Amino acid sequence: MTKKRRKTAGSLSNRAYVSIRDGILRGLFPMGTSLSRRKLAAQLGMSPLPISEALRQLESEGLVESRPRVGTRVRVPTPQDLRDRYIIREALECQSARLFAEKASAAERSELRTMAARLDGMMEHCSNGDVDPSDIFRTQAYHMAFHMRMAECTGSPALRDAIEKNRVLVFNWLYDVAAHVHLPPRWHQDLMDVVAEHDPEAAEAAMRQHIRRGLEEIQAAITSQFVERFEPTRPLKDFPPTRLKRT
């Protein structure tokens, strides 16, 4: 293959990757949805080869999964998957909080306090009964942006990228659970009251408590609202696609 053809193939697979990933995160391909290479190729106007390359990359990131004689689908996590991701999240984001307390500027501390107040308001809105799916999506996107902004302020691009990769999975799995999670009204503001101070050890401890309490609430919400989606013993065909769409 010539250099020009390799570049074209690479750009096509990257375009396919971005398009499919965006579709997954926006709910166009809900959890459990089968992903046909032929249909995706037709939709994106390309051959199946770059689609296959994109799906392999998405599988390596944990967003899709493949099984023999079944094919590829948007991944449905098990309870252990969720616990593992929160273990990783705790390790990464506790370090993020510690470095933020050490290195963030006064302007960055003020910015994160403002974001925390807005986020708490958005989460309170989502917890008040029936809510539009687009509001849930915006809230979870802003929640991710809050924690990513904290990571950016640490001065470590590698840490920021690791947090983003882990959070993409949690975002996709749990965005609609936010409507069923009940946290204190100043949940993120209380976190920032500690992290914004110049005490790395206190910041790390506050983030650890924040993440562990959040996991407890999410597990309770999943148990009462979405347990069938996470049941690991059921066969693949028994997992229906999620019906709630994000816009």
C-alpha positions as CSV (number, residue, x, y, z in Angstrom):
1,M,0.0,0.0,0.0
2,T,1.4,3.4,-0.9
3,K,1.9,6.2,1.6
4,K,-1.0,8.1,0.2
5,R,-3.4,5.1,0.4
6,R,-2.3,4.3,4.0
7,K,-3.0,7.9,4.9
8,T,-6.4,7.8,3.3
9,A,-7.2,4.5,5.1
10,G,-6.1,5.9,8.4
11,S,-8.2,9.0,8.0
12,L,-11.3,6.9,7.1
13,S,-10.8,4.7,10.1
14,N,-10.4,7.7,12.4
15,R,-13.5,9.3,10.9
16,A,-15.4,6.1,11.5
17,Y,-14.0,5.9,15.1
18,V,-15.1,9.4,15.9
19,S,-18.6,8.9,14.4
20,I,-19.3,5.6,16.1
21,R,-17.9,6.8,19.4
22,D,-20.0,9.9,19.3
23,G,-23.1,7.9,18.4
24,I,-22.5,5.6,21.4
25,L,-22.0,8.5,23.9
26,R,-25.1,10.3,22.6
27,G,-27.3,7.3,22.8
28,L,-27.7,6.7,19.1
29,F,-26.2,3.3,19.7
30,P,-27.5,2.3,23.2
31,M,-25.9,-0.3,25.4
32,G,-26.5,-3.8,24.0
33,T,-27.1,-2.5,20.4
34,S,-25.6,-4.8,17.7
35,L,-23.1,-3.0,15.4
36,S,-23.2,-4.2,11.8
37,R,-20.0,-3.4,9.9
38,R,-22.0,-3.5,6.6
39,K,-24.7,-1.2,7.8
40,L,-22.2,1.2,9.4
41,A,-20.1,1.3,6.2
42,A,-23.2,2.2,4.2
43,Q,-24.2,4.9,6.7
44,L,-20.8,6.5,6.6
45,G,-20.1,6.0,2.9
46,M,-17.0,3.9,3.2
47,S,-15.9,0.2,2.9
48,P,-16.1,-2.2,5.9
49,L,-12.3,-2.1,6.4
50,P,-12.1,1.2,8.2
51,I,-15.2,0.3,10.2
52,S,-13.5,-2.9,11.4
53,E,-10.4,-0.9,12.4
54,A,-12.6,1.7,14.3
55,L,-14.5,-1.1,16.1
56,R,-11.2,-2.7,17.2
57,Q,-10.1,0.6,18.7
58,L,-13.4,1.0,20.5
59,E,-13.2,-2.5,21.8
60,S,-9.7,-1.8,23.2
61,E,-11.2,1.2,25.0
62,G,-14.0,-0.9,26.4
63,L,-16.9,0.8,24.6
64,V,-17.8,-2.2,22.5
65,E,-17.4,-6.0,22.8
66,S,-17.3,-8.8,20.3
67,R,-18.3,-12.5,20.8
68,P,-17.8,-15.5,18.4
69,R,-20.9,-16.2,16.2
70,V,-22.7,-13.2,17.8
71,G,-20.8,-10.2,16.5
72,T,-20.1,-6.8,18.0
73,R,-22.3,-4.8,20.2
74,V,-22.1,-1.7,22.5
75,R,-20.7,-3.1,25.7
76,V,-23.1,-3.8,28.6
77,P,-21.0,-3.7,31.9
78,T,-21.2,-6.1,34.8
79,P,-21.2,-5.0,38.4
80,Q,-17.5,-6.0,38.5
81,D,-16.8,-3.8,35.5
82,L,-18.3,-0.8,37.4
83,R,-16.4,-1.5,40.6
84,D,-13.1,-1.9,38.6
85,R,-13.6,1.5,36.9
86,Y,-14.3,3.2,40.2
87,I,-11.2,1.7,41.7
88,I,-9.2,3.2,38.7
89,R,-11.2,6.5,39.0
90,E,-10.3,6.7,42.7
91,A,-6.6,6.2,42.1
92,L,-6.5,8.8,39.2
93,E,-8.8,11.5,40.6
94,C,-7.4,11.4,44.1
95,Q,-4.0,12.2,42.6
96,S,-5.7,14.9,40.4
97,A,-7.2,16.5,43.5
98,R,-3.9,16.4,45.3
99,L,-2.0,18.1,42.4
100,F,-4.8,20.6,42.0
101,A,-4.4,21.7,45.6
102,E,-0.7,22.0,45.1
103,K,-0.5,23.7,41.7
104,A,-3.8,25.4,40.7
105,S,-3.8,29.2,40.3
106,A,-6.2,31.4,42.2
107,A,-8.2,31.9,39.0
108,E,-8.4,28.2,38.4
109,R,-9.6,27.6,42.0
110,S,-12.3,30.2,41.5
111,E,-13.3,28.7,38.1
112,L,-13.8,25.2,39.6
113,R,-15.8,26.6,42.5
114,T,-18.1,28.3,40.0
115,M,-18.4,25.1,38.0
116,A,-19.2,23.1,41.1
117,A,-22.1,25.4,42.0
118,R,-23.5,25.2,38.5
119,L,-23.1,21.4,38.5
120,D,-24.9,20.9,41.8
121,G,-27.8,22.9,40.5
122,M,-28.0,20.8,37.3
123,M,-27.8,17.6,39.3
124,E,-30.6,18.7,41.7
125,H,-32.8,19.5,38.7
126,C,-32.2,15.9,37.3
127,S,-33.0,14.3,40.7
128,N,-36.5,16.0,40.9
129,G,-38.7,13.3,39.3
130,D,-39.4,13.2,35.6
131,V,-36.7,15.0,33.6
132,D,-36.0,15.4,29.9
133,P,-33.3,13.0,28.6
134,S,-31.4,16.0,27.0
135,D,-31.1,17.6,30.5
136,I,-29.6,14.3,31.9
137,F,-27.1,14.2,29.0
138,R,-26.1,17.8,29.5
139,T,-25.7,17.3,33.2
140,Q,-23.5,14.3,32.8
141,A,-21.4,16.0,30.1
142,Y,-20.9,19.0,32.5
143,H,-20.1,16.6,35.3
144,M,-17.3,15.1,33.2
145,A,-16.2,18.5,32.1
146,F,-15.8,19.6,35.8
147,H,-13.6,16.7,36.7
148,M,-11.6,17.0,33.4
149,R,-11.0,20.7,34.1
150,M,-9.6,19.8,37.5
151,A,-7.3,17.3,35.9
152,E,-6.2,19.9,33.3
153,C,-5.1,22.2,36.1
154,T,-2.7,19.7,37.5
155,G,-0.2,20.3,34.7
156,S,-0.1,16.6,33.8
157,P,-1.5,15.8,30.3
158,A,-0.9,12.1,30.8
159,L,-3.0,12.1,34.0
160,R,-5.7,14.1,32.2
161,D,-5.8,11.7,29.3
162,A,-6.0,8.6,31.6
163,I,-8.9,10.2,33.5
164,E,-10.7,11.0,30.3
165,K,-10.4,7.4,29.0
166,N,-11.8,6.0,32.2
167,R,-14.6,8.5,32.4
168,V,-15.8,7.9,28.9
169,L,-16.8,4.4,29.9
170,V,-18.5,5.5,33.1
171,F,-20.2,8.3,31.2
172,N,-21.6,5.9,28.7
173,W,-22.7,3.3,31.2
174,L,-24.3,5.6,33.8
175,Y,-25.4,8.9,32.2
176,D,-29.2,8.1,32.8
177,V,-28.6,6.8,36.3
178,A,-28.0,10.4,37.3
179,A,-31.7,11.0,37.4
180,H,-32.0,8.4,40.2
181,V,-29.0,9.3,42.3
182,H,-29.7,11.4,45.4
183,L,-26.6,13.3,46.7
184,P,-26.3,16.2,49.1
185,P,-27.3,19.6,47.5
186,R,-23.8,21.0,47.8
187,W,-22.0,17.8,46.8
188,H,-19.5,19.3,44.5
189,Q,-19.3,22.7,46.2
190,D,-18.4,20.9,49.5
191,L,-15.7,19.0,47.6
192,M,-14.2,22.2,46.2
193,D,-14.3,23.9,49.7
194,V,-11.6,21.4,50.5
195,V,-9.8,20.9,47.2
196,A,-9.5,24.6,46.5
197,E,-7.5,25.1,49.7
198,H,-3.7,24.5,49.7
199,D,-3.8,21.2,51.5
200,P,-3.0,18.2,49.2
201,E,-3.6,15.5,51.8
202,A,-7.1,16.9,52.7
203,A,-7.9,17.3,49.0
204,E,-7.0,13.7,48.3
205,A,-9.1,12.5,51.3
206,A,-12.1,14.6,50.2
207,M,-12.0,13.3,46.7
208,R,-11.7,9.7,47.9
209,Q,-14.8,10.2,50.1
210,H,-16.6,11.9,47.2
211,I,-15.9,9.0,44.8
212,R,-16.8,6.2,47.3
213,R,-20.0,7.9,48.3
214,G,-20.9,8.4,44.7
215,L,-20.3,4.7,43.9
216,E,-22.6,3.7,46.8
217,E,-25.4,5.9,45.5
218,I,-25.0,4.7,41.9
219,Q,-25.0,1.0,42.9
220,A,-28.2,1.6,44.8
221,A,-29.8,3.3,41.8
222,I,-28.7,0.5,39.5
223,T,-30.1,-2.1,41.8
224,S,-33.5,-0.4,41.9
225,Q,-33.8,0.9,38.4
226,F,-31.4,-0.9,35.9
227,V,-30.4,-4.2,37.5
228,E,-31.4,-6.2,34.4
229,R,-29.0,-4.2,32.2
230,F,-26.0,-5.2,34.4
231,E,-26.8,-8.9,35.1
232,P,-23.7,-10.8,34.0
233,T,-25.2,-14.3,33.9
234,R,-27.8,-13.6,31.2
235,P,-26.9,-14.5,27.6
236,L,-26.1,-11.8,25.1
237,K,-29.4,-12.1,23.3
238,D,-31.3,-11.3,26.5
239,F,-29.9,-7.8,26.8
240,P,-32.3,-5.4,25.1
241,P,-30.9,-2.0,23.9
242,T,-31.5,0.9,26.3
243,R,-34.5,2.8,25.2
244,L,-33.7,6.2,26.6
245,K,-32.2,8.5,23.9
246,R,-29.8,11.4,24.4
247,T,-30.2,14.5,22.3
